[in-house]
């Protein structure tokens, strides 16, 4: 089944995630880029990231993981770009979970049991690589905010 996205481009989930994987191969510090749960039935692309190489500066934590989920939907695609490391989980979510924050929201959680912080993200693109690109542009500053 092909779902048509904004601009008339049609992608299957596999095609969209393949493009996401190709883009992640160019992320500085990226390694072990893979489909999960498998290449046969991918639902996400996951990559390990050396934080200091990614940020191009010293950082108190060594590695993180970036998970990208894209599920085409008839109305609005479900998209998730999530960063996870030893201290924080943060990312951009395009889903129906927090409609009071708009179509997309940014969410940050720490391991201390505090309530997650959420705020509007203002990302209004449908193509999975375009969504990822915006998140990758914002990610370094969001990681730096957690260096305390």
C-alpha positions in Angstrom: 0.0 0.0 0.0 1.3 3.5 -0.9 0.2 6.5 1.2 0.5 9.9 -0.3 2.1 12.6 1.7 2.2 16.4 1.4 3.5 17.4 -2.0 2.1 14.3 -3.7 5.1 12.1 -2.9 4.1 8.5 -2.0 6.2 6.4 0.4 5.7 3.1 1.9 6.9 2.8 5.5 9.9 0.8 4.2 10.8 3.4 1.6 10.5 6.3 4.2 12.6 4.5 6.8 15.2 3.6 4.1 15.6 7.3 3.4 15.8 8.1 7.1 18.5 5.4 7.5 20.5 6.9 4.6 20.3 10.3 6.2 21.5 9.0 9.6 24.5 7.4 7.9 25.8 11.0 7.5 25.4 12.1 11.2 28.8 12.8 12.8 29.6 10.2 15.3 27.0 7.7 14.1 27.6 4.0 14.3 25.6 0.7 14.3 22.7 2.2 12.2 20.0 -0.4 12.0 16.3 -1.1 11.5 14.3 -2.3 14.5 12.9 -4.8 15.1 14.3 -6.1 11.8 15.2 -5.1 8.3 12.3 -7.3 7.0 9.6 -5.5 9.0 11.1 -2.2 10.1 9.2 0.1 12.5 12.2 2.3 13.4 15.7 3.3 12.6 18.1 3.3 15.5 21.7 4.7 15.6 24.3 4.9 18.3 26.0 8.3 18.5 29.3 9.4 20.0 28.2 12.6 21.7 31.5 14.5 21.5 31.9 13.8 17.8 28.3 14.8 17.2 28.6 18.0 19.2 32.2 18.7 18.1 33.1 19.6 21.7 33.8 17.8 25.0 30.7 16.6 26.8 30.2 14.8 30.2 28.5 11.8 28.7 30.0 9.5 26.0 27.3 8.0 23.9 23.6 8.3 23.1 21.1 6.6 20.9 18.8 8.2 18.4 15.5 6.4 17.5 13.4 7.5 14.5 9.9 6.2 14.1 7.7 7.0 11.1 4.2 5.5 10.6 2.3 6.8 7.6 -1.3 7.6 8.4 -4.1 8.8 6.2 -4.5 12.1 8.0 -1.3 13.0 9.8 1.7 10.7 10.0 3.0 9.6 13.3 6.6 10.7 13.7 9.1 10.4 16.5 12.7 11.5 16.8 14.0 10.5 20.3 17.4 10.9 21.9 18.3 8.6 24.8 21.5 8.6 26.9 22.4 7.9 30.5 20.9 11.0 31.8 18.0 12.0 29.6 15.4 11.0 27.0 14.3 13.8 24.8 12.7 14.2 21.4 10.1 15.5 19.1 6.8 13.7 18.8 4.1 14.1 16.1 1.2 12.2 17.4 -2.2 12.6 19.0 -1.0 12.3 22.6 -0.9 16.0 23.5 -3.2 17.9 21.1 -3.2 20.9 23.4 0.5 21.5 22.3 -0.3 21.4 18.6 0.6 18.9 15.9 4.0 18.3 17.3 5.6 18.7 20.7 9.1 18.5 22.3 9.4 16.2 25.3 12.2 15.8 27.8 12.4 13.2 30.6 15.1 12.6 33.2 15.6 9.6 35.3 14.7 11.3 38.5 11.0 10.6 38.3 10.0 14.2 37.7 7.1 14.9 35.4 8.2 15.1 31.8 8.6 18.6 30.3 6.6 19.2 27.2 6.3 22.2 24.9 5.0 22.9 21.4 7.6 22.1 18.7 6.1 23.9 15.6 7.2 21.3 13.0 4.7 21.2 10.2 6.3 18.9 7.6 5.1 15.4 6.6 8.1 13.9 4.7 10.0 11.7 7.2 13.5 13.0 6.2 12.3 16.7 6.4 11.0 16.1 9.9 14.2 14.3 10.8 16.3 17.2 9.4 14.6 19.8 11.5 15.0 17.7 14.6 18.7 17.1 13.9 19.2 20.8 13.5 17.7 21.4 17.0 19.2 18.4 18.7 22.7 19.7 19.6 21.3 22.6 21.6 18.8 20.4 23.4 21.6 18.0 24.3 23.8 20.8 25.6 21.0 22.0 27.8 21.3 18.7 29.7 25.0 18.9 30.5 24.5 19.9 34.1 
